[in-house]
Amino acid sequence: MAVETATVPVEPVEPLLVNVKAAEPLLVGAKQAAKLLGVSPRHLAGLHSSGRLGPLPIRLGRRTLWRTVELAAWVAAGCPQREKWISDNHG
């Protein structure tokens, strides 16, 4: 007895994150975030506390982490201060 099958066209699925390799982390701690930005961890802390670092970190348990995609987008936008970054991207 033969089983009939139907061919259903499947549309390609768009990737959720563009330009993110599977091996790269989506979230990084302060040390890795500083390295991505080419600054010291201490300078990153100063940028964050003064409001000059646009992206806000997230808390995951006891860890403070930054989204790598957001850090890259922030640099591509010219590193605006937090107030402008938030109003342009979340307001």
N, CA, C and O of each residue as an XYZ file, in Angstrom:
364
protein
N       0.845     -1.166      0.000
C       0.000      0.000      0.000
C       0.896      1.236      0.000
O       1.756      1.376      0.870
N       0.705      2.119     -0.953
C       1.513      3.328     -1.077
C       0.906      4.455     -0.256
O      -0.315      4.590     -0.172
N       1.756      5.246      0.336
C       1.311      6.402      1.111
C       1.502      7.645      0.264
O       2.580      7.878     -0.282
N       0.470      8.423      0.161
C       0.570      9.647     -0.614
C       1.166     10.752      0.254
O       0.858     10.861      1.440
N       2.017     11.560     -0.353
C       2.581     12.711      0.340
C       2.303     13.952     -0.475
O       2.185     13.896     -1.699
N       2.201     15.038      0.191
C       1.969     16.316     -0.482
C       3.219     17.166     -0.332
O       3.877     17.152      0.708
N       3.527     17.887     -1.359
C       4.654     18.817     -1.298
C       4.113     20.185     -0.941
O       3.298     20.756     -1.665
N       4.572     20.696      0.171
C       4.131     22.001      0.644
C       5.293     22.964      0.491
O       6.378     22.705      1.012
N       5.089     24.070     -0.213
C       6.194     25.030     -0.335
C       6.524     25.636      1.027
O       5.635     26.030      1.782
N       7.802     25.700      1.319
C       8.265     26.253      2.592
C       9.050     27.517      2.303
O      10.003     27.506      1.525
N       8.641     28.605      2.937
C       9.362     29.858      2.768
C      10.584     29.863      3.674
O      10.530     29.347      4.790
N      11.691     30.444      3.202
C      12.883     30.502      4.053
C      12.624     31.346      5.295
O      11.906     32.344      5.249
N      13.211     30.932      6.381
C      13.055     31.634      7.653
C      14.159     32.677      7.756
O      15.336     32.370      7.570
N      13.770     33.901      8.053
C      14.745     34.971      8.235
C      15.481     34.738      9.554
O      14.854     34.387     10.553
N      16.796     34.928      9.572
C      17.516     34.785     10.845
C      17.114     35.899     11.801
O      16.899     37.041     11.395
N      17.019     35.550     13.060
C      16.607     36.517     14.079
C      17.654     37.613     14.240
O      17.314     38.793     14.336
N      18.909     37.229     14.269
C      19.984     38.196     14.431
C      20.881     38.136     13.209
O      21.368     37.066     12.845
N      21.096     39.255     12.587
C      21.922     39.310     11.394
C      23.379     39.516     11.799
O      23.664     40.269     12.730
N      24.285     38.865     11.120
C      25.725     38.999     11.313
C      26.216     38.507     12.677
O      27.247     38.975     13.160
N      25.521     37.600     13.287
C      25.982     37.017     14.534
C      26.292     35.557     14.266
O      25.402     34.772     13.939
N      27.545     35.202     14.406
C      27.945     33.820     14.184
C      27.497     32.984     15.372
O      27.403     33.480     16.494
N      27.225     31.720     15.115
C      26.722     30.831     16.165
C      27.711     30.713     17.318
O      27.300     30.513     18.461
N      29.008     30.835     17.038
C      30.018     30.664     18.078
C      30.213     31.927     18.915
O      30.839     31.866     19.973
N      29.694     33.063     18.468
C      29.867     34.301     19.212
C      28.785     34.419     20.280
O      27.623     34.094     20.033
N      29.171     34.886     21.471
C      28.151     35.036     22.519
C      27.212     36.194     22.225
O      27.616     37.195     21.633
N      25.985     36.061     22.632
C      25.002     37.131     22.478
C      25.133     38.164     23.587
O      24.829     39.340     23.388
N      25.583     37.724     24.746
C      25.773     38.583     25.906
C      27.202     38.457     26.396
O      27.775     37.368     26.398
N      27.784     39.593     26.819
C      29.151     39.566     27.336
C      29.226     40.384     28.611
O      28.450     41.317     28.819
N      30.168     40.019     29.456
C      30.423     40.763     30.678
C      31.227     42.019     30.380
O      31.568     42.297     29.230
N      31.523     42.771     31.431
C      32.202     44.057     31.275
C      33.577     43.905     30.622
O      33.953     44.721     29.780
N      34.313     42.892     30.993
C      35.657     42.707     30.443
C      35.602     42.463     28.930
O      36.372     43.052     28.172
N      34.690     41.595     28.502
C      34.561     41.311     27.071
C      33.952     42.492     26.325
O      34.351     42.775     25.195
N      32.993     43.185     26.934
C      32.381     44.358     26.305
C      33.445     45.437     26.081
O      33.488     46.069     25.025
N      34.294     45.636     27.078
C      35.364     46.616     26.948
C      36.313     46.226     25.816
O      36.742     47.074     25.033
N      36.633     44.950     25.738
C      37.522     44.477     24.683
C      36.896     44.709     23.301
O      37.586     45.135     22.375
N      35.597     44.430     23.158
C      34.899     44.673     21.898
C      34.963     46.142     21.493
O      35.093     46.462     20.311
N      34.871     47.028     22.475
C      34.864     48.462     22.208
C      36.264     49.058     22.124
O      36.425     50.213     21.728
N      37.274     48.281     22.494
C      38.652     48.769     22.436
C      39.016     49.709     23.565
O      39.858     50.593     23.403
N      38.379     49.517     24.712
C      38.674     50.339     25.893
C      38.966     49.407     27.068
O      38.737     48.200     26.987
N      39.468     49.975     28.146
C      39.719     49.169     29.337
C      38.404     48.942     30.086
O      37.460     49.717     29.929
N      38.340     47.882     30.899
C      37.138     47.676     31.719
C      36.836     48.868     32.629
O      35.675     49.189     32.885
N      37.886     49.513     33.108
C      37.688     50.679     33.966
C      37.064     51.840     33.180
O      36.183     52.537     33.683
N      37.531     52.036     31.945
C      36.966     53.095     31.112
C      35.512     52.775     30.768
O      34.670     53.672     30.755
N      35.209     51.506     30.491
C      33.829     51.094     30.227
C      32.942     51.425     31.426
O      31.830     51.925     31.262
N      33.437     51.144     32.629
C      32.667     51.448     33.840
C      32.415     52.947     33.956
O      31.328     53.368     34.353
N      33.417     53.754     33.611
C      33.260     55.204     33.645
C      32.244     55.685     32.617
O      31.415     56.545     32.914
N      32.310     55.128     31.402
C      31.339     55.481     30.362
C      29.925     55.128     30.809
O      28.989     55.906     30.625
N      29.786     53.946     31.396
C      28.472     53.488     31.846
C      27.931     54.373     32.971
O      26.779     54.806     32.921
N      28.752     54.639     33.977
C      28.265     55.406     35.134
C      27.989     56.868     34.787
O      27.150     57.505     35.423
N      28.685     57.404     33.787
C      28.465     58.808     33.408
C      27.344     58.983     32.390
O      26.940     60.112     32.110
N      26.833     57.884     31.831
C      25.759     57.972     30.848
C      26.255     58.161     29.427
O      25.457     58.411     28.524
N      27.558     58.045     29.214
C      28.093     58.194     27.855
C      28.041     56.893     27.067
O      28.172     56.912     25.843
N      27.853     55.763     27.744
C      27.693     54.479     27.065
C      26.206     54.285     26.822
O      25.432     54.132     27.767
N      25.810     54.291     25.559
C      24.393     54.230     25.199
C      23.663     52.994     25.683
O      22.695     53.107     26.435
N      24.110     51.804     25.264
C      23.382     50.588     25.645
C      23.423     50.337     27.154
O      24.465     50.457     27.798
N      22.275     49.992     27.683
C      22.207     49.607     29.093
C      22.446     48.112     29.212
O      22.005     47.347     28.355
N      23.131     47.686     30.252
C      23.318     46.250     30.452
C      22.041     45.613     30.973
O      21.107     46.299     31.389
N      22.020     44.308     30.943
C      20.919     43.570     31.558
C      21.488     42.780     32.726
O      22.685     42.499     32.779
N      20.627     42.431     33.645
C      21.038     41.584     34.772
C      20.522     40.188     34.511
O      19.336     39.992     34.247
N      21.406     39.229     34.585
C      21.053     37.824     34.432
C      21.582     37.133     35.677
O      22.770     36.829     35.785
N      20.688     36.896     36.599
C      21.136     36.405     37.899
C      21.927     37.515     38.581
O      21.427     38.625     38.759
N      23.149     37.212     38.955
C      24.000     38.204     39.603
C      24.954     38.864     38.621
O      25.746     39.725     39.006
N      24.883     38.470     37.361
C      25.800     39.006     36.353
C      25.214     40.218     35.642
O      24.007     40.298     35.414
N      26.078     41.148     35.300
C      25.718     42.309     34.493
C      26.298     42.067     33.116
O      27.508     41.896     32.967
N      25.430     42.050     32.098
C      25.848     41.676     30.752
C      25.345     42.689     29.726
O      24.299     43.314     29.904
N      26.118     42.835     28.644
C      25.731     43.690     27.531
C      25.441     42.830     26.317
O      26.077     41.796     26.115
N      24.474     43.258     25.504
C      24.145     42.579     24.249
C      25.184     42.981     23.206
O      25.372     44.171     22.951
N      25.859     42.008     22.602
C      26.887     42.312     21.609
C      26.287     43.010     20.390
O      26.911     43.905     19.821
N      25.099     42.614     19.992
C      24.444     43.229     18.840
C      24.165     44.709     19.117
O      24.330     45.552     18.236
N      23.746     45.015     20.331
C      23.448     46.404     20.674
C      24.721     47.238     20.759
O      24.725     48.400     20.351
N      25.798     46.662     21.282
C      27.069     47.383     21.319
C      27.539     47.715     19.906
O      28.001     48.826     19.645
N      27.420     46.749     18.996
C      27.835     46.975     17.605
C      26.968     48.051     16.949
O      27.481     48.901     16.222
N      25.666     48.018     17.201
C      24.757     49.019     16.635
C      25.069     50.405     17.192
O      24.986     51.398     16.469
N      25.424     50.474     18.462
C      25.759     51.737     19.101
C      27.001     52.353     18.456
O      27.033     53.553     18.182
N      28.011     51.536     18.219
C      29.228     52.024     17.557
C      28.901     52.480     16.137
O      29.364     53.532     15.698
N      28.109     51.693     15.425
C      27.720     52.044     14.050
C      26.946     53.364     14.002
O      26.997     54.079     13.001
N      26.235     53.685     15.077
C      25.456     54.926     15.147
C      26.304     56.114     15.575
O      25.795     57.230     15.681
N      27.585     55.892     15.821
C      28.465     56.992     16.195
C      28.651     57.184     17.682
O      29.106     58.245     18.110
N      28.315     56.195     18.476
C      28.488     56.216     19.938
C      27.768     57.381     20.622
O      28.387     58.128     21.380
N      26.463     57.542     20.360
C      25.741     58.636     21.025
C      25.603     58.379     22.525
O      25.669     57.238     22.984
N      25.410     59.455     23.269
C      25.218     59.306     24.710
C      23.919     58.553     24.982
O      23.040     58.476     24.124
N      23.813     58.005     26.181
C      22.698     57.131     26.544
C      21.333     57.768     26.295
O      20.440     57.118     25.751
N      21.165     59.010     26.680
C      19.861     59.666     26.536
C      19.414     59.659     25.071
O      18.264     59.332     24.778
N      20.313     60.016     24.155
C      19.983     60.030     22.738
C      19.797     58.611     22.220
O      18.883     58.353     21.437
N      20.656     57.687     22.648
C      20.554     56.291     22.211
C      19.195     55.708     22.576
O      18.548     55.065     21.751
N      18.770     55.934     23.802
C      17.493     55.379     24.256
C      16.328     56.046     23.528
O      15.387     55.366     23.120
N      16.379     57.356     23.363
C      15.269     58.045     22.687
C      15.189     57.629     21.213
O      14.095     57.486     20.668
N      16.330     57.437     20.577
C      16.340     57.036     19.160
C      15.927     55.574     18.952
O      15.366     55.233     17.911
N      16.197     54.725     19.923
C      15.972     53.292     19.739
C      14.825     52.715     20.546
O      14.313     51.646     20.210
N      14.416     53.389     21.587
C      13.371     52.808     22.437
C      12.252     53.799     22.732
O      11.348     53.496     23.510
N      12.300     54.961     22.130
C      11.315     55.983     22.475
C      10.385     56.193     21.397
O       9.482     57.021     21.513
